């Protein structure tokens, strides 16, 4: 590896999946204003909307999308533009 081109601030960071409250630690250089205490050690905290523990591709579970409701909303919204 070339010297001087890689960041020096690698450290353990806690990532929290907000959809299922899963927390995992990994090394990162991401900046964070929040912290989390885990096992008596304080880590920078990064909140995620979705991660490997909640993404449908990895879990095999799909969300039921109310397509009929979405279509009705669309028709109601744009019904005033009918000729």
Secondary structure, DSSP 8 states (H G I E B T S, - for coil): --TTSS-S--EEEEEEETTTTEEEEEEE----SEEEEETTEEEEEEEES--TTT-HHHH-------HHHHHHHHHHHHGGG--
